[in-house]
Amino acid sequence: MTLKININGTLLPESEAKISVFDHGFLYGDGIFEGLRSYNGTVFRLKQHLDRFWDSAKALFIEIPVSKEDMAKAIYDTLKANEQVDAYIRLIVTRGVGTLGLDAHLCGTPQIIVITRSLQLYSSSLYEEGIKIVTASTVRMPANSLNPRVKSLNYLNNILAKIEGHNVGCEEALMLNHQGNVAECTGDNIFVVRNGKLLTPPIDACILEGITRNAVIEVAKSMGLEVLEANFTRHDVYCADECFLTGSAAELIPVVEVDGRSLGSGKPGPVTKAILAAFRELVAAETQQQR
């Protein structure tokens, strides 16, 4: 079956889905995106994703030319056209077609693109065995430059760190902020477990406020775990009993080694496993309720 891409409400075969080379999303990375997941035909926490998407647009002075309700319909129309029920969804809005100059006021109507496709970020074995990560030398973008809470199309900061991880054979790379504290990984938020407590960087640590991150915090608290959103350093990661990453594509992936240091038993720990199971129960319950 030929994959259909939704561009401004028109469903096109993948080979015909094109935008102008003068679109500022292409020329300058001037635009925003969201990564979402559908389960059994229902998008998990669609409202929260769309709220974050609109917040990113507002921060960048981009006027999205449709309502949230219309955007949700475009997502479901694309899933239906591709006969998908379990899929990764990429939602994109670019600044629009403009000139070779930087003046955003010369751009036309923002372009809306919806892509849905199957995605398996990590192999199933890695959820059982855990992954290894390394700290990147690339520092996380500071909030007074381009706030990491804006999910912009310019992801070079993350890409450079991801390359560093790939170059040493790691699935992910840990990024520190300008203060030397742990921020997040290139595509996922990070959690550590120590002495029965769950610790994750706060929003002001130069991180993306992850939808899955927030869901995991809810799940952990419902399990009776103490959750701390506080600054910490690599030392706290090295000495953690357990560690895991969260993201829409990854869901929850265990980390068993950081910078060559084995964490805990060197295998995914009991708290990580329990939270993953509870998170999947939450996803099943919420997507079942919405159908």
Salt bridges, closest charged atoms under 4 A:
ASP30 OD2 - ARG95 NE 2.84
GLU34 OE1 - HIS49 ND1 2.67
GLU34 OE2 - ARG52 NE 2.69
ASP51 OD2 - LYS47 NZ 2.70
ASP51 OD1 - LYS68 NZ 2.66
ASP77 OD2 - LYS73 NZ 2.77
ASP103 OD1 - HIS105 ND1 3.16
GLU184 OE2 - ARG140 NE 2.67
GLU209 OE1 - ARG149 NH2 3.09
GLU218 OE1 - ARG45 NH2 2.91
GLU226 OE1 - LYS197 NZ 3.86
GLU229 OE1 - ARG213 NH2 2.58
GLU251 OE2 - ARG37 NH2 3.95
GLU251 OE1 - ARG280 NH2 3.55
GLU257 OE1 - LYS132 NZ 3.98
ASP259 OD2 - ARG234 NH1 3.92
GLU286 OE2 - ARG45 NH2 2.73
